[in-house]
């Protein structure tokens, strides 16, 4: 599954720079997925971070539920950078595309 990460234009609460971290991302680099449970404000989503823990954005429904189910169902889920797209005139000039793979654990 190949997905564009959302929320690249938002500020991180810890002051880290999503756009700078996305720009520094390399094709094939592993990124991490963190399940954020459902709240009244939003359905379940997956937070995407680099290995240093800087949030790059998130994945929303319906893909988030599919990936969360795979993670909870014993599948080994990995995510890697597929592309960094540039939109110079956009509010978020760098956009991150990731590839997510799920394999049976073991």
Secondary structure as GFF3:
##gff-version 3
##sequence-region A 1 106
A	DSSP	beta_strand	2	4	.	.	.	ID=ss1
A	DSSP	alpha_helix	18	24	.	.	.	ID=ss2
A	DSSP	beta_strand	30	36	.	.	.	ID=ss3
A	DSSP	beta_strand	45	49	.	.	.	ID=ss4
A	DSSP	beta_strand	55	59	.	.	.	ID=ss5
A	DSSP	alpha_helix	63	72	.	.	.	ID=ss6
A	DSSP	beta_strand	75	86	.	.	.	ID=ss7
A	DSSP	beta_strand	94	104	.	.	.	ID=ss8
###
